[in-house]
C-alpha cells in the first residue's frame, strides 16, 4: 500500500470501507477498498474473476494487498455512486434514460457471459456510475465460472484459512456456506428459489428486475415477509409497467415487451427474449463504436514504428562504436589464393572446392606444425586478413558461411595458438555474419554462438578481449533473428543458450568500459529490431533500467542514442521494459529528457510512449497525467515532421482512453497545431516520407476527434436535460454538471476551426436542443446518409422553429440558429461546387463524340458548367477547355446542337479577360473558323442570326 495515498472515506458496506486514493507520482485517482479478513473467500473470488476483465462497463481491477488485519483492493473509482442510490433519489427514471442505461447493462452482461462468468447476485447496489454516467458492474464476490460449484471454491479457501479443530467444521459446514453464497432474494430467479444453480438465465431475470425498478421506482416483487416474496416470484406475474404520479408516463410497446420478456418464469423463454430483442438492440447501438475502436487500433499499430525507427547499423567496424586506426592490409598469400572476391563468387563447384581445401589446409596445418614452423602463424594471419577482405562481398560471404570453412573457423577460436590469430578468426566470422544474405538450417551457428559465449565468460575481466568477442556474437544473433523473420518459422531453427543473453546483459552494467557498453547496447538494438523469438531473451527486469542508465549517464552521444534506440526497440517486444524505467526513475525525469533531448532521442521516446499506450497494459497512469499530456503537446512545436506525427499518435491514444484530456489539449492550442500541419501535410507534398507519415497520423487524429464531438454534445445535453424542471440538482447531477459543462469549450474550439467544418451541424443540434426542439432526423455524418436529404430536412425543420419562435413568441434569439444553418449550407455548397467543377470538366472532350446519346448528355452538363463557371472567378473555364468547344462546333452539323454550343460560347467570351485569354492561346481562331463554316452550311435563320450576333460581338471586343 506504500504506492498509494489515502484520502477521505467515500463509502461503507458490510465489513468494508471504501476510500478515495491516489497513485503516488500521478493524478490517477482510484477507489481503495479496506475489508475485514473474514471476507477472504468473497474477495478471493472477486479477484480471480475480475482480474482479466477489461470492459467499459465493468469496474477495472488494479491490485490487491494484505496487511496484518485487513485485505485491500485497488479498483477504478466511480464518482457517480450506485444505481440503487440514483433510483432512490429520482424515484423513477424516464424510458429514454432507462433505455440508455440498459445499453450499458446489456453490453457489460454480454461481455461477462461471453467470458464464461455468471454474476449470480446482480442488484442495483452492485452497479456503479462513473463521472460521465456510464454504468459499470462492480462486484463479483458471489459470481462464478459457468459450470463450477461456488460452494466447493468457498470450502477450499476457508479450509486453507482456518486451523484444525471443531470450530473449523462448524464454520465450513455445507449449510453455513450455502447461507453465505446466497444472493438478494428480491432479484432471485424462480428456478434458483426452487433449488437450481445460478446461470445465465438467472442473471437475465435479475436484469429484468433492475430495468423494471429503474422505470417504476421499485422492484417487480415486493413483500414484507420472505415467504410472501417467494410466493410472488414463483406464482405471480409482475405488475404492469407503470410509473407513479406526477411522473406518470406510458412505456412504449417495445420497451414493455423487453422487460416483461426478461421476467418470464420459464428460463428458456427468457433467454429467447433476451437474444431476440436485447442483444439486437445492443448490437445496433454498440457495434459501430466497437468496430470503430478496433478499426482505429488496427490503423494505429502499423504507424507505431516507422522504417527510420527500425534502421540498424553494423556492429562490426562501426566507427561510432569503436574508432579504428587507418591501415591498409598487406596480403602475403600464395599466388593460387590471390583471387578477388568477385571472382570467388563466380567459381564453379570444382574450383570452389579446391580453393576451400587450400584454405582449410593452411588453417589446420598450423596446428599440426606447431612451434617448429616459425612461418606458420604469419601465414595463417595473412590468410585470415585475406578472408576479412573477401568477406565484405555479400555473395562470397554467403558461399563461405555455407561451406566447410565455417566449422573450421569455429574450432580455431578455441585451438588457435595465440590471441592474434583467434581475434582474426572472430573477425572473419563476424564479417561473414554481417554480409551474409541467407542462412541455411544446417549451418552450425549454434556452436559458434556457444563458443563466443564461453570465451566471453572465461575472459570477462579482459575488456580488450570482450571488444573482440561481442561484435561477431552480435552479428550472429542479428543474422539468425533476421533469417527467422524471413522464413516465418518461429523457433526450432537455431538454439541460443541463455548464457549468451546473460553475458551481454552483464556488459551493460555500470563499471564496464564505454566501448563494451556500446557494443552490448548495439547488439540489443539490432536484434530487437526484428520480430523474432531471439529478441525475447533480452526481456528481463533489468534491461530497461540498465539502458536508461547508459542513456542518462554516458558522455558519448553515440552511446546515448544507441541506448535509447535499444530501449525503444525492446519496448516493441514488451512494453514492460519501458514501464520498468518509469517505475524506477519516475515519469517526471523521463519527460524532462523528452523535452531536452535531440530530435533522434525525442523520436524514440515518443515511439515508446505510443507503443506502451497501444499495449494497454500500463496506460491508465499516462492518460490521466496532465504534465505528460502537456509535454507531448509541446513536441508538436518540433521542426521534425516525424516527431510531430508521433506526438499526434500519442495524443490520439490518450484521448481514446480519456476524453476529458481533450479540454486540456484544446486550451493548449491543439487546434492551431492541427491546422498548421494540415496545410503542410498536403497530398502534393507527400512525396517526402516524413510528410506522408505525418498525414497518416494526422488523419487518424482528426477522424477520432470529429467522432468524439457528437458524443461530447450528447453528454452535455443529457446532463442539462436531467435537471430540467428541478429547483436544485442532486449531488450526482452536480458532479456530472461539473464534469460535462467544461467540455463545451472543446466544442467551441473544434467548431470554429477549419479542420472540423464537417461537424458544424452538431452546432445546430446543440442550439435546437437548447430551444426545446427535437430533430426528427438525427444528425449523422454526411457519408452515412444522402447529404441532400440531411440538408433539406434540417433546413425545413429549423425554418419552422424560426418562424414559430420568432413570429409567434416574439423571441429574437432564434435568428442565430437560422444563421448557423445558412452558414453550414454555404460551406456544403462551396465544397460540393468544387467537386462538381472537376466532374463536369470530364464532359468537355465528350462533345466531339459521334455518338448522339453521349453528345446529348455531355452537352447538357457543359451547359450547366457554363452557367456556373462562365464568369471571371478563379474557377472559370480555361482557354484549353474552349478548344474542345470549338472542335465540337465544327464536328456537329445539326442546328439544335450548334445553338446550344453557341449559347455556351457567347457566355464564355462575354468577359474581356476571357477574350484576351482566347487570343493569347489562339483559341479564338478555331472558334471563328467553326462559326464561318456553320454560316455557310446552314439554312436555319435563327442559327444564322446567333452566329452573326456572336461574330459582331467578337469583332467589336
ROZA-604314 format. One record per residue (C-alpha): y, x, z; residue number from 1. Coordinates in pm, whole numbers, plus 50000, padded with zeros to 5 digits. Layout:
BEGIN
     yy     xx     zz  resi
      Y      X      Z   NUM
...
This chain:
BEGIN
     yy     xx     zz  resi
  50000  50000  50000     1
  50228  50302  50007     2
  50311  50236  49640     3
  50483  49906  49719     4
  50780  49786  49921     5
  50752  49453  50107     6
  51039  49205  50125     7
  51062  48857  50271     8
  50781  48607  50310     9
  50769  48361  50019    10
  50461  48156  50107    11
  50191  48091  50360    12
  49843  47947  50335    13
  49519  47920  50531    14
  49475  48264  50690    15
  49706  48420  50427    16
  50073  48517  50393    17
  50246  48588  50063    18
  50529  48841  50048    19
  50770  48938  49777    20
  50712  49302  49685    21
  50828  49573  49451    22
  50655  49870  49295    23
  50822  50191  49410    24
  51030  50363  49147    25
  51079  50048  48939    26
  51226  49700  48948    27
  50890  49536  48883    28
  50859  49265  49149    29
  50517  49139  49248    30
  50356  48899  49493    31
  50161  49069  49772    32
  49903  48852  49949    33
  49803  48953  50300    34
  49478  48784  50405    35
  49255  48793  50708    36
  48932  48984  50661    37
  48737  48666  50733    38
  48824  48565  50373    39
  48646  48865  50225    40
  48388  48660  50028    41
  48658  48444  49871    42
  48884  48737  49789    43
  48598  48950  49656    44
  48501  48663  49429    45
  48862  48624  49309    46
  48895  48995  49232    47
  48571  49025  49038    48
  48656  48723  48819    49
  49032  48768  48776    50
  49025  49144  48726    51
  48965  49130  48349    52
  49150  48806  48267    53
  49465  48870  48064    54
  49634  48549  47951    55
  49979  48397  47958    56
  49853  48101  48161    57
  49667  48298  48426    58
  49838  48490  48706    59
  49782  48861  48641    60
  49587  49060  48900    61
  49706  49419  48954    62
  49548  49587  49257    63
  49390  49522  49596    64
  49373  49727  49915    65
  49201  49713  50254    66
  49358  49812  50583    67
  49213  49801  50933    68
  49293  49433  50988    69
  49375  49280  50651    70
  49295  49260  50281    71
  49590  49292  50040    72
  49611  49160  49684    73
  49890  49256  49443    74
  49939  48994  49173    75
  50203  48865  48934    76
  50495  48695  49110    77
  50568  48336  49003    78
  50909  48225  49125    79
  50877  47859  49028    80
  50649  47755  49313    81
  50335  47544  49278    82
  50275  47244  49058    83
  50199  47040  49371    84
  50545  47116  49510    85
  50709  47025  49180    86
  50534  46686  49166    87
  50621  46619  49530    88
  50988  46694  49466    89
  51023  46490  49145    90
  50766  46221  49245    91
  50666  46181  48881    92
  50729  46360  48553    93
  50814  46221  48211    94
  50545  46207  47946    95
  50727  46471  47743    96
  50720  46717  48034    97
  50357  46636  48114    98
  50265  46697  47751    99
  50435  47040  47758   100
  50263  47129  48084   101
  49929  47006  47952   102
  49952  47258  47667   103
  49974  47541  47921   104
  49690  47395  48128   105
  49458  47342  47833   106
  49527  47683  47680   107
  49459  47857  48008   108
  49150  47649  48087   109
  49006  47707  47742   110
  49051  48083  47781   111
  48888  48074  48124   112
  48592  47874  47995   113
  48558  48100  47691   114
  48540  48392  47935   115
  48235  48230  48096   116
  48410  48118  48416   117
  48411  47777  48587   118
  48717  47720  48811   119
  48523  47474  49033   120
  48816  47392  49266   121
  49106  47301  49036   122
  49406  47148  49219   123
  49785  47135  49161   124
  49838  47362  49463   125
  49648  47640  49283   126
  49864  47619  48971   127
  50194  47812  48981   128
  50508  47814  48767   129
  50681  48133  48658   130
  51057  48158  48604   131
  51070  48002  48253   132
  50841  47718  48368   133
  50504  47831  48231   134
  50204  47704  48427   135
  49950  47964  48544   136
  49612  47935  48713   137
  49630  48147  49028   138
  49323  48102  49248   139
  48963  48193  49163   140
  48830  48219  49518   141
  48576  47938  49462   142
  48525  47996  49091   143
  48202  48126  48949   144
  48048  48259  48632   145
  47874  47991  48428   146
  47511  47959  48532   147
  47532  48160  48854   148
  47498  48037  49213   149
  47811  48084  49422   150
  47605  48035  49738   151
  47397  48344  49661   152
  47706  48555  49595   153
  47872  48447  49921   154
  47548  48511  50112   155
  47527  48862  49970   156
  47888  48950  50056   157
  47864  48801  50403   158
  47534  48977  50473   159
  47686  49313  50386   160
  47988  49238  50609   161
  47801  49112  50918   162
  47591  49319  51153   163
  47246  49236  51278   164
  47195  48963  51538   165
  47166  48592  51588   166
  47530  48531  51506   167
  47463  48662  51157   168
  47200  48396  51091   169
  47431  48121  51212   170
  47729  48232  51009   171
  47545  48282  50678   172
  47325  47976  50711   173
  47295  47773  50386   174
  47478  47476  50536   175
  47765  47693  50652   176
  47801  47848  50307   177
  47786  47508  50137   178
  48069  47384  50354   179
  48266  47699  50275   180
  48245  47670  49896   181
  48332  47301  49881   182
  48647  47219  49689   183
  48902  46945  49736   184
  48724  46606  49720   185
  49030  46436  49565   186
  48973  46630  49240   187
  48594  46643  49263   188
  48394  46505  48968   189
  48139  46224  49022   190
  47839  46437  48925   191
  47939  46705  49179   192
  47960  46443  49454   193
  47605  46341  49361   194
  47487  46699  49420   195
  47515  46867  49081   196
  47668  47212  49040   197
  48024  47252  48920   198
  48055  47305  48545   199
  48299  47299  48256   200
  48281  46919  48261   201
  48376  46904  48630   202
  48681  47122  48552   203
  48779  46871  48283   204
  48763  46590  48539   205
  48998  46784  48768   206
  49230  46846  48473   207
  49241  46472  48407   208
  49326  46408  48772   209
  49611  46660  48754   210
  49757  46508  48437   211
  49732  46163  48597   212
  49908  46287  48912   213
  50188  46456  48718   214
  50268  46133  48534   215
  50228  45881  48818   216
  50308  46097  49120   217
  49971  46053  49292   218
  49601  46128  49217   219
  49394  45856  49044   220
  49171  45804  49351   221
  49322  45791  49698   222
  49165  45662  50022   223
  49224  45702  50394   224
  48858  45789  50458   225
  48619  46030  50294   226
  48361  45756  50246   227
  48610  45533  50071   228
  48726  45817  49845   229
  48370  45899  49738   230
  48301  45531  49667   231
  48611  45503  49449   232
  48525  45813  49247   233
  48163  45711  49195   234
  48202  45341  49125   235
  48561  45251  49034   236
  48768  45324  48729   237
  49109  45489  48759   238
  49411  45258  48796   239
  49631  45201  48491   240
  49853  45493  48399   241
  50190  45358  48518   242
  50496  45508  48687   243
  50684  45361  48983   244
  51034  45222  48964   245
  51303  45329  48883   246
  51148  45595  48657   247
  50910  45345  48502   248
  50804  45438  48150   249
  50513  45322  47938   250
  50274  45601  47834   251
  50202  45642  47466   252
  49856  45531  47350   253
  49758  45888  47260   254
  49853  46025  47600   255
  49682  45744  47788   256
  49369  45787  47578   257
  49360  46158  47659   258
  49397  46112  48037   259
  49151  45825  48062   260
  48906  46013  47843   261
  48910  46307  48080   262
  48837  46066  48370   263
  48516  45932  48213   264
  48229  45909  48463   265
  47985  46045  48201   266
  48030  46423  48168   267
  47914  46418  47804   268
  48177  46161  47701   269
  48435  46353  47899   270
  48353  46672  47714   271
  48366  46495  47377   272
  48711  46353  47454   273
  48834  46696  47553   274
  48714  46870  47243   275
  48822  46598  47001   276
  49170  46536  47143   277
  49282  46804  47387   278
  49167  47109  47201   279
  49301  46981  46874   280
  49644  46948  47031   281
  49621  47291  47188   282
  49529  47443  46855   283
  49811  47269  46676   284
  50070  47381  46932   285
  49947  47730  47011   286
  49758  47862  46710   287
  50078  47951  46528   288
  50210  48156  46821   289
  49877  48328  46878   290
  49844  48410  46509   291
  50198  48546  46504   292
  50130  48755  46813   293
  49808  48901  46676   294
  49971  48948  46338   295
  50262  49130  46500   296
  50025  49360  46691   297
  49834  49430  46372   298
  50161  49521  46198   299
  50275  49747  46482   300
  49957  49955  46508   301
  49987  50135  46168   302
  50351  50219  46246   303
  50288  50392  46579   304
  50204  50728  46426   305
  50360  50848  46103   306
  50243  51137  45887   307
  50504  51360  46048   308
  50363  51278  46393   309
  50015  51391  46290   310
  50113  51703  46094   311
  49936  52016  46214   312
  49992  52386  46157   313
  49727  52662  46173   314
  49632  52828  46497   315
  49529  53149  46322   316
  49813  53374  46207   317
  50080  53133  46324   318
  50398  53337  46382   319
  50534  53073  46622   320
  50227  53118  46842   321
  50189  53495  46827   322
  50405  53742  46643   323
  50206  53976  46422   324
  50331  54315  46313   325
  50367  54350  45940   326
  50098  54573  45799   327
  49913  54599  45473   328
  49536  54604  45473   329
  49384  54906  45301   330
  49034  54829  45185   331
  48779  55106  45197   332
  48483  54936  45042   333
  48218  55007  44784   334
  48317  54954  44424   335
  48042  54697  44386   336
  48209  54487  44656   337
  48569  54522  44537   338
  48581  54175  44389   339
  48879  53944  44408   340
  48844  53611  44595   341
  48892  53414  44273   342
  48607  53600  44108   343
  48385  53550  44410   344
  48424  53173  44391   345
  48311  53178  44029   346
  47999  53395  44069   347
  47672  53246  43954   348
  47394  53198  44206   349
  47216  53527  44127   350
  47528  53742  44158   351
  47634  53549  44467   352
  47300  53619  44635   353
  47328  53991  44558   354
  47680  54000  44699   355
  47571  53829  45021   356
  47273  54065  45058   357
  47500  54366  45030   358
  47749  54226  45283   359
  47481  54126  45535   360
  47307  54459  45481   361
  47620  54652  45568   362
  47682  54443  45880   363
  47324  54479  46004   364
  47281  54841  45904   365
  47544  54946  46153   366
  47333  54813  46436   367
  47022  54995  46315   368
  47205  55319  46253   369
  47364  55326  46598   370
  47590  55611  46703   371
  47404  55863  46488   372
  47602  55747  46185   373
  47968  55811  46257   374
  48092  55640  45942   375
  47910  55310  46009   376
  48174  55146  46239   377
  48452  55236  45996   378
  48252  55093  45705   379
  48195  54772  45895   380
  48564  54742  45981   381
  48658  54791  45617   382
  48410  54524  45514   383
  48545  54279  45772   384
  48902  54347  45659   385
  48795  54265  45306   386
  48631  53943  45422   387
  48951  53848  45606   388
  49131  53878  45274   389
  48891  53675  45064   390
  48855  53402  45332   391
  49214  53296  45263   392
  49083  53143  44938   393
  48960  52788  45000   394
  48665  52781  44762   395
  48547  53124  44870   396
  48577  53036  45239   397
  48374  52719  45180   398
  48098  52913  45000   399
  48087  53179  45269   400
  48061  52938  45563   401
  47763  52768  45396   402
  47585  53099  45329   403
  47355  53318  45540   404
  47659  53531  45625   405
  47787  53282  45887   406
  47485  53315  46126   407
  47508  53694  46090   408
  47873  53686  46192   409
  47791  53469  46494   410
  47532  53724  46609   411
  47774  54011  46555   412
  48014  53860  46810   413
  47757  53950  47076   414
  47585  54258  46932   415
  47868  54447  46765   416
  47907  54799  46911   417
  48274  54764  47011   418
  48551  54506  47057   419
  48740  54621  46748   420
  48453  54504  46532   421
  48399  54191  46742   422
  48765  54089  46710   423
  48744  54131  46331   424
  48429  53917  46324   425
  48608  53647  46524   426
  48900  53664  46285   427
  48672  53622  45982   428
  48507  53316  46142   429
  48847  53169  46231   430
  48980  53217  45876   431
  48665  53061  45732   432
  48710  52756  45953   433
  49083  52739  45880   434
  49045  52739  45499   435
  48709  52563  45462   436
  48735  52226  45285   437
  48383  52095  45353   438
  48123  52144  45623   439
  47758  52059  45580   440
  47541  51935  45863   441
  47315  52242  45859   442
  47591  52495  45931   443
  47531  52641  46282   444
  47878  52557  46410   445
  47738  52452  46748   446
  47603  52804  46807   447
  47938  52954  46709   448
  48130  52728  46948   449
  47885  52803  47227   450
  47921  53178  47165   451
  48301  53163  47173   452
  48291  52958  47493   453
  48055  53203  47660   454
  48268  53502  47564   455
  48585  53336  47695   456
  48418  53260  48027   457
  48289  53616  48059   458
  48627  53770  47978   459
  48859  53506  48125   460
  49065  53762  48314   461
  49146  53952  47995   462
  49445  53788  47831   463
  49415  54013  47526   464
  49057  53907  47456   465
  49142  53541  47508   466
  49411  53575  47243   467
  49135  53688  47002   468
  48885  53419  47105   469
  49091  53099  47140   470
  49234  53074  46783   471
  48897  53083  46599   472
  48747  52846  46858   473
  49039  52606  46800   474
  48996  52626  46422   475
  48623  52549  46454   476
  48690  52248  46676   477
  48956  52118  46436   478
  48719  52169  46140   479
  48436  51964  46290   480
  48681  51693  46405   481
  48821  51671  46052   482
  48476  51658  45893   483
  48358  51387  46132   484
  48662  51175  46040   485
  48598  51227  45667   486
  48227  51146  45684   487
  48284  50841  45906   488
  47977  50929  46111   489
  48083  50936  46474   490
  47864  51158  46686   491
  47536  51330  46608   492
  47673  51594  46369   493
  47756  51888  46595   494
  47741  51932  46970   495
  48040  52078  47151   496
  47950  52199  47501   497
  48158  52059  47785   498
  48235  52417  47890   499
  48442  52460  47572   500
  48682  52189  47683   501
  48683  52328  48037   502
  48786  52682  47939   503
  49061  52550  47711   504
  49195  52329  47989   505
  49196  52630  48224   506
  49404  52817  47969   507
  49679  52555  48011   508
  49729  52629  48378   509
  50026  52792  48537   510
  49996  53172  48564   511
  49846  53233  48220   512
  50042  53426  47962   513
  50260  53206  47745   514
  50070  53307  47430   515
  49742  53188  47583   516
  49909  52865  47696   517
  50044  52815  47346   518
  49707  52874  47176   519
  49531  52626  47406   520
  49805  52364  47358   521
  49792  52416  46981   522
  49415  52363  46984   523
  49453  52033  47171   524
  49736  51929  46940   525
  49531  51989  46624   526
  49201  51839  46742   527
  49363  51526  46887   528
  49546  51457  46561   529
  49212  51329  46427   530
  49032  51008  46509   531
  48722  51185  46633   532
  48490  51181  46931   533
  48557  51552  46977   534
  48910  51470  47087   535
  48771  51264  47375   536
  48665  51579  47557   537
  49027  51667  47628   538
  49097  51334  47802   539
  49097  51434  48166   540
  49317  51354  48462   541
  49489  51694  48448   542
  49561  51733  48077   543
  49876  51520  48076   544
  50049  51686  48376   545
  49944  52031  48252   546
  50100  51980  47909   547
  50410  51827  48067   548
  50445  52131  48295   549
  50439  52362  47991   550
  50699  52146  47823   551
  50940  52142  48116   552
  50894  52499  48246   553
  50846  52709  47935   554
  51137  52906  47795   555
  50982  52933  47447   556
  51097  52646  47225   557
  50790  52659  47001   558
  50560  52627  47304   559
  50763  52334  47440   560
  50736  52150  47107   561
  50361  52221  47082   562
  50303  52098  47438   563
  50487  51770  47388   564
  50324  51725  47047   565
  49980  51779  47201   566
  50060  51524  47473   567
  50175  51279  47203   568
  49853  51318  47006   569
  49628  51289  47309   570
  49814  50969  47405   571
  49690  50835  47072   572
  49337  50879  47206   573
  49414  50747  47556   574
  49740  50601  47687   575
  49629  50701  48036   576
  49722  51064  47962   577
  50091  50977  47939   578
  50062  50730  48225   579
  49935  51010  48450   580
  50251  51206  48369   581
  50470  50907  48460   582
  50283  50863  48787   583
  50322  51230  48879   584
  50678  51317  48778   585
  50836  50970  48771   586
  50987  50771  48488   587
  51348  50888  48553   588
  51252  51253  48490   589
  51084  51162  48162   590
  51381  50954  48049   591
  51611  51246  48128   592
  51406  51468  47897   593
  51418  51197  47631   594
  51797  51189  47636   595
  51847  51566  47641   596
  51563  51667  47406   597
  51591  51783  47048   598
  51504  51545  46765   599
  51140  51653  46744   600
  51092  51604  47119   601
  51261  51262  47111   602
  51036  51153  46827   603
  50719  51249  47016   604
  50835  51086  47340   605
  50928  50759  47170   606
  50589  50765  46997   607
  50415  50797  47334   608
  50612  50508  47481   609
  50528  50293  47178   610
  50158  50381  47195   611
  50147  50311  47568   612
  50310  49971  47526   613
  50077  49888  47237   614
  49773  49963  47452   615
  49890  49702  47705   616
  49717  49880  47992   617
  50026  50018  48166   618
  50309  49821  48010   619
  50413  49588  48295   620
  50627  49856  48461   621
  50809  49969  48148   622
  50901  49625  48017   623
  51082  49542  48344   624
  51271  49870  48383   625
  51635  49828  48281   626
  51708  50201  48281   627
  51416  50257  48044   628
  51548  49994  47802   629
  51900  50142  47818   630
  51771  50490  47732   631
  51574  50352  47437   632
  51884  50171  47310   633
  52073  50499  47338   634
  51819  50651  47099   635
  51948  50412  46832   636
  52254  50639  46806   637
  52040  50926  46677   638
  52118  51056  46326   639
  51743  51066  46254   640
  51615  50751  46085   641
  51262  50815  46218   642
  51387  50825  46578   643
  51584  50505  46531   644
  51280  50338  46374   645
  51061  50434  46669   646
  51327  50312  46912   647
  51321  49973  46739   648
  50940  49976  46764   649
  50954  50041  47140   650
  51218  49773  47194   651
  51012  49528  46990   652
  50715  49568  47223   653
  50938  49542  47529   654
  51080  49212  47404   655
  50733  49084  47314   656
  50636  49123  47680   657
  50968  49044  47846   658
  51206  48817  47659   659
  51474  48847  47929   660
  51542  49207  47823   661
  51696  49068  47505   662
  52007  48984  47706   663
  52045  49346  47818   664
  51988  49468  47462   665
  52249  49235  47313   666
  52503  49334  47578   667
  52437  49699  47481   668
  52544  49650  47117   669
  52194  49597  46979   670
  52321  49365  46704   671
  52564  49633  46586   672
  52282  49887  46556   673
  52069  49639  46364   674
  52345  49557  46117   675
  52418  49926  46062   676
  52056  50015  45990   677
  52001  49708  45773   678
  52269  49846  45541   679
  52116  50195  45548   680
  51755  50086  45502   681
  51822  49901  45178   682
  51548  49880  44913   683
  51743  50115  44687   684
  51720  50391  44947   685
  51355  50353  45032   686
  51254  50647  44815   687
  51317  50854  45127   688
  51022  50825  45362   689
  51244  50804  45670   690
  51439  50509  45536   691
  51121  50335  45425   692
  50972  50373  45772   693
  51296  50251  45929   694
  51296  49950  45701   695
  50943  49852  45806   696
  51013  49883  46179   697
  51346  49705  46149   698
  51189  49419  45953   699
  50933  49361  46230   700
  51204  49375  46496   701
  51427  49123  46318   702
  51131  48896  46248   703
  51037  48882  46615   704
  51397  48835  46730   705
  51453  48548  46488   706
  51133  48381  46605   707
  51241  48411  46968   708
  51573  48233  46920   709
  51440  47875  46888   710
  51223  47931  47195   711
  51525  48051  47392   712
  51718  47741  47288   713
  51427  47518  47381   714
  51413  47674  47729   715
  51786  47626  47781   716
  51781  47266  47664   717
  51468  47190  47865   718
  51632  47316  48184   719
  51953  47125  48112   720
  51755  46812  48032   721
  51568  46832  48360   722
  51889  46799  48565   723
  52045  46516  48366   724
  52120  46224  48600   725
  52074  46427  48919   726
  52355  46491  49166   727
  52205  46815  49287   728
  51930  47017  49116   729
  51622  47105  49315   730
  51569  47468  49427   731
  51319  47516  49146   732
  51564  47380  48890   733
  51841  47601  49030   734
  51624  47909  48983   735
  51541  47803  48630   736
  51910  47749  48552   737
  51997  48097  48679   738
  51728  48250  48460   739
  51779  48047  48143   740
  52154  47992  48108   741
  52249  48363  48082   742
  52031  48375  47770   743
  52298  48168  47597   744
  52481  48496  47542   745
  52183  48612  47337   746
  52210  48304  47120   747
  52578  48370  47055   748
  52518  48738  46975   749
  52248  48657  46722   750
  52411  48356  46562   751
  52736  48542  46499   752
  52559  48836  46335   753
  52491  48878  45965   754
  52128  48960  46037   755
  52037  48615  46165   756
  52222  48390  45922   757
  51897  48209  45851   758
  51870  48084  46210   759
  52216  47933  46243   760
  52051  47596  46202   761
  51949  47643  46567   762
  52320  47619  46649   763
  52323  47269  46503   764
  52017  47186  46708   765
  52192  47302  47026   766
  52514  47109  46959   767
  52331  46795  46857   768
  52128  46800  47176   769
  52443  46855  47376   770
  52595  46541  47227   771
  52286  46340  47311   772
  52148  46334  46958   773
  51780  46391  46885   774
  51676  46502  46537   775
  51403  46303  46377   776
  51326  46608  46166   777
  51256  46911  46387   778
  51443  47222  46283   779
  51196  47467  46137   780
  51222  47778  45930   781
  51311  47717  45563   782
  50994  47876  45432   783
  50779  47620  45613   784
  50946  47316  45463   785
  51133  47242  45144   786
  51485  47359  45208   787
  51632  47069  45013   788
  51474  46815  45247   789
  51586  47004  45557   790
  51949  47030  45443   791
  51969  46671  45319   792
  51809  46519  45628   793
  52018  46718  45871   794
  52339  46654  45677   795
  52280  46279  45671   796
  52194  46264  46040   797
  52478  46488  46156   798
  52727  46295  45944   799
  52606  45980  46114   800
  52661  46139  46453   801
  53008  46248  46346   802
  53106  45900  46234   803
  52958  45733  46540   804
  53105  45969  46796   805
  53448  46026  46644   806
  53532  45697  46479   807
  53370  45461  46728   808
  53403  45654  47052   809
  53727  45828  46970   810
  53586  46174  47051   811
  53727  46468  46859   812
  53483  46736  46973   813
  53213  46632  46726   814
  53404  46785  46437   815
  53277  47127  46543   816
  52924  47002  46484   817
  53006  46897  46128   818
  53194  47221  46059   819
  52896  47426  46173   820
  52669  47230  45945   821
  52901  47275  45648   822
  52913  47648  45718   823
  52533  47659  45714   824
  52518  47469  45386   825
  52774  47706  45239   826
  52562  48006  45338   827
  52249  47844  45197   828
  52414  47762  44866   829
  52561  48109  44844   830
  52221  48270  44892   831
  52048  48025  44661   832
  52308  48073  44387   833
  52232  48443  44368   834
  51865  48362  44320   835
  51947  48104  44052   836
  52169  48358  43876   837
  51885  48607  43849   838
  51632  48343  43747   839
  51841  48186  43472   840
  51915  48519  43304   841
  51548  48535  43217   842
  51602  48244  42976   843
  51865  48420  42760   844
  51614  48617  42547   845
  51412  48295  42501   846
  51688  48136  42292   847
  51578  48326  41983   848
  51222  48191  42012   849
  51098  47990  41715   850
  50905  47753  41938   851
  51120  47438  41960   852
  50989  47336  42303   853
  51061  47675  42451   854
  51409  47674  42298   855
  51476  47324  42428   856
  51406  47415  42791   857
  51576  47754  42771   858
  51893  47615  42615   859
  51938  47360  42895   860
  51900  47636  43151   861
  52155  47852  42972   862
  52397  47560  42955   863
  52377  47527  43333   864
  52418  47903  43363   865
  52738  47891  43158   866
  52880  47621  43384   867
  52804  47824  43696   868
  52882  48176  43579   869
  53111  48146  43279   870
  53431  48239  43459   871
  53577  48563  43584   872
  53381  48609  43906   873
  53169  48908  43998   874
  52855  48721  43889   875
  52980  48631  43541   876
  52763  48688  43235   877
  52776  49039  43093   878
  52850  49133  42727   879
  52492  49239  42662   880
  52384  48888  42758   881
  52625  48743  42495   882
  52433  48937  42234   883
  52133  48710  42292   884
  52354  48403  42232   885
  52489  48543  41906   886
  52143  48621  41782   887
  52024  48271  41876   888
  52315  48117  41683   889
  52201  48297  41369   890
  51837  48202  41426   891
  51865  47824  41482   892
  51998  47607  41200   893
  51977  47257  41344   894
  52322  47106  41419   895
  52223  46986  41763   896
  52107  47330  41867   897
  52417  47500  41729   898
  52650  47253  41902   899
  52505  47345  42239   900
  52536  47715  42169   901
  52896  47677  42051   902
  52992  47494  42370   903
  52838  47773  42575   904
  53011  48044  42375   905
  53352  47881  42391   906
  53327  47856  42770   907
  53229  48218  42800   908
  53514  48361  42593   909
  53779  48131  42738   910
  53898  48410  42972   911
  54091  48710  42842   912
  53869  48955  43032   913
  53567  48822  42853   914
  53744  48856  42518   915
  53826  49219  42589   916
  53474  49298  42704   917
  53331  49140  42390   918
  53538  49370  42171   919
  53453  49674  42381   920
  53084  49621  42328   921
  53113  49496  41966   922
  52962  49164  42066   923
  53238  48960  41904   924
  53132  49090  41564   925
  52790  48934  41598   926
  52934  48607  41727   927
  53183  48566  41438   928
  52920  48657  41181   929
  52696  48387  41319   930
  52974  48129  41312   931
  53066  48202  40948   932
  52703  48166  40848   933
  52689  47832  41028   934
  53004  47700  40847   935
  52868  47791  40504   936
  52527  47637  40556   937
  52602  47315  40746   938
  52742  46982  40628   939
  52780  46838  40980   940
  53153  46766  41015   941
  53153  46782  41395   942
  52983  47119  41383   943
  53236  47245  41128   944
  53523  47133  41347   945
  53374  47302  41651   946
  53323  47623  41454   947
  53678  47618  41318   948
  53815  47547  41663   949
  53623  47838  41808   950
  53738  48077  41534   951
  54102  47975  41567   952
  54086  48023  41941   953
  53914  48356  41898   954
  54164  48497  41647   955
  54453  48357  41850   956
  54335  48551  42151   957
